[in-house]
Amino acid sequence: MSAPAVLVHRDQDLLAEAAAARLVTRVADAQAARGTASVVLTGGGVGTAVLAALAAAGARDAVDWSRLDVWWGDERFRPSGDPERNETGARAALLDHVPVDPARVHAMPSSDGPDGDDPEAAAERYAAALRAAAAPGGPVPAFDVLMLGVGPDAHVASLFPGLPALRDERPVVAVHDSPKPPPTRISLTFPSLRAAREVWVLAAGGSKADAVRLGLAAGTDVAEAPVAGARGRERTLFLLDRAAASGLPA
Ligand SMILES: O=C(O)[C@H](O)[C@@H](O)[C@H](O)[C@H](O)COP(=O)(O)O
């Protein structure tokens, strides 16, 4: 696991533009090296702002969109097209505007999908899709970039403080009784997050300052502040605006 590096931008808009530019470079580099690239998206205000900034960036066509796999770190277990779904926001912000291969856009199942209203079966279905895309024998691909928003309670993906998903070793789990609505979700677990080459934690605003501080502090209990467990294999970046960084030592 890599030790985190911190980058602080003036405000959320600049943070989103800088992260979008970084994403273009990282994806283009991965495609040059390996032919394809994979990214894991997050819901939330900042994560969606990054996607919108990417859609608006002139450099976006440096990405070969047809050779990009798109996954999600978590999803609200709602019907397809529901405005609460992270997928819905990502499509509106970016995916509807670039020539992605629909077969490579791996949305998490919806509550009106093939498993119906059964989040456990939906989680298993997503785990099977990840396994099929992984290197032989591996549970999940080595994602090039995995982005995570963070909540004021220090959750990442749908890994909330104190919930059993934090200790689950399966790659994908159903989450019940989420303290943030909606209550039923699907989430990657820590082993899957940590399979990524690069993990980027995105945070803007003063309400995130405590979570960011805990996420970077040595010795934080991951069960209390899940963001502290968000680490990439090669690189971990905390991409912040000034307000989110305001709790860090100077
Ligand atoms: O499903 C969710 O609720 C989101 O995926 C969640 O994990 C989000 O990323 C953070 O809560 C940060 O959200 P904001 O950027 O909107 O504060």
The ligand as a Tripos MOL2 file, in Angstrom:
@<TRIPOS>MOLECULE
LIG
   17    16     1     0     0
SMALL
NO_CHARGES

@<TRIPOS>ATOM
      1 O1        -23.3860    6.9790   -2.4960 O.co2     1 LIG1
      2 C1        -22.9750    7.9580   -1.9420 C.2       1 LIG1
      3 O2        -23.5530    8.5030   -1.0020 O.co2     1 LIG1
      4 C2        -21.7070    8.5460   -2.4420 C.3       1 LIG1
      5 O3        -21.0640    7.6790   -3.2880 O.3       1 LIG1
      6 C3        -20.8230    8.9380   -1.2840 C.3       1 LIG1
      7 O4        -19.9080    7.9600   -0.9450 O.3       1 LIG1
      8 C4        -20.1580   10.2460   -1.6130 C.3       1 LIG1
      9 O5        -19.1190   10.0640   -2.5120 O.3       1 LIG1
     10 C5        -19.6400   10.9460   -0.4010 C.3       1 LIG1
     11 O6        -20.6480   10.9870    0.5830 O.3       1 LIG1
     12 C6        -19.1830   12.3710   -0.7240 C.3       1 LIG1
     13 O7        -20.2470   13.0610   -1.2620 O.3       1 LIG1
     14 P1        -20.1390   14.6000   -1.6190 P.3       1 LIG1
     15 O8        -18.9600   14.7610   -2.5490 O.co2     1 LIG1
     16 O9        -21.4470   14.9320   -2.2760 O.co2     1 LIG1
     17 O10       -19.9640   15.2960   -0.3400 O.co2     1 LIG1
@<TRIPOS>BOND
     1     1     2 2
     2     2     3 1
     3     2     4 1
     4     4     5 1
     5     4     6 1
     6     6     7 1
     7     6     8 1
     8     8     9 1
     9     8    10 1
    10    10    11 1
    11    10    12 1
    12    12    13 1
    13    13    14 1
    14    14    15 2
    15    14    16 1
    16    14    17 1
@<TRIPOS>SUBSTRUCTURE
     1 LIG1         1 GROUP 0 **** ****
